[in-house]
Amino acid sequence: MPYSSKKDFISQGELRKGAELMNGTSSAVRLLCELYLDALERRIARGAIIEPGPLGFAQSVGVVLERREAGRETQFVVVSLLSRSS
């Protein structure tokens, strides 16, 4: 199935789920968290747009509780991907 990045939009609800998983302590929850954050990272690498709001995503950390301007998420992702590939 081809992946369409034109319509991919990561909502604050999805980021909230990731933040909740990051707080889990059991090994099962940690595994789910790792899989969930990896999926978010892949979506962002393919060009997904993050809904503006209090939650963001940092590839080295996961879901972050930080308020950023609407256009800054895209700039942050581009900078992260460039720095990671070098």
C-alpha positions in Angstrom: 0.0 0.0 0.0 1.6 3.3 -1.0 2.1 5.9 1.7 0.5 9.3 1.1 2.3 12.0 3.0 0.1 14.7 1.6 -2.7 13.9 4.1 -0.5 12.8 7.1 -1.2 15.0 10.1 0.0 14.2 13.6 -2.6 15.5 16.0 -2.1 16.6 19.6 -4.2 13.6 20.7 -1.6 11.3 19.0 1.2 13.1 20.8 -0.7 12.9 24.1 -0.9 9.1 23.7 2.9 9.0 23.2 3.5 11.1 26.3 1.3 8.8 28.3 3.2 5.8 27.0 6.5 7.4 27.9 5.4 7.6 31.6 4.8 3.8 31.7 7.1 1.6 33.8 6.3 -2.0 32.8 8.3 -3.7 30.1 5.2 -4.1 27.9 4.4 -0.4 28.1 8.0 0.5 27.3 7.9 -1.7 24.3 4.7 -0.2 23.1 6.2 3.3 23.7 9.3 2.5 21.6 7.2 1.2 18.7 4.8 4.1 18.9 7.6 6.7 19.0 9.4 4.9 16.1 6.2 5.1 14.1 5.9 8.8 14.8 9.5 9.4 13.8 9.0 7.5 10.5 5.9 9.6 9.8 7.8 12.8 10.5 10.7 11.7 8.3 8.1 11.2 5.4 6.8 14.7 5.8 4.0 14.5 8.3 2.8 17.8 9.8 2.5 18.2 13.5 -0.6 20.0 14.7 0.4 23.2 16.6 -0.1 23.0 20.3 1.6 22.4 23.6 3.1 19.1 22.6 5.9 18.5 20.1 8.2 15.7 19.0 12.0 15.6 19.3 13.6 12.5 17.8 16.2 12.1 20.5 13.7 12.5 23.3 10.2 11.6 22.0 7.1 13.7 22.8 8.1 17.0 24.5 5.9 19.3 26.5 6.8 22.6 24.9 4.8 25.3 23.1 6.1 26.3 19.8 4.8 28.5 17.0 2.8 26.9 14.2 5.6 27.0 11.5 8.4 26.0 13.8 7.6 22.2 14.0 8.4 21.9 10.3 11.7 23.8 10.8 12.6 21.7 13.8 12.0 18.4 11.9 14.1 19.6 8.9 17.0 20.6 11.2 16.8 17.3 13.1 16.8 15.2 10.0 19.8 17.1 8.5 21.8 16.9 11.7 21.0 13.2 12.1 22.2 12.3 8.6 25.6 13.8 9.0 
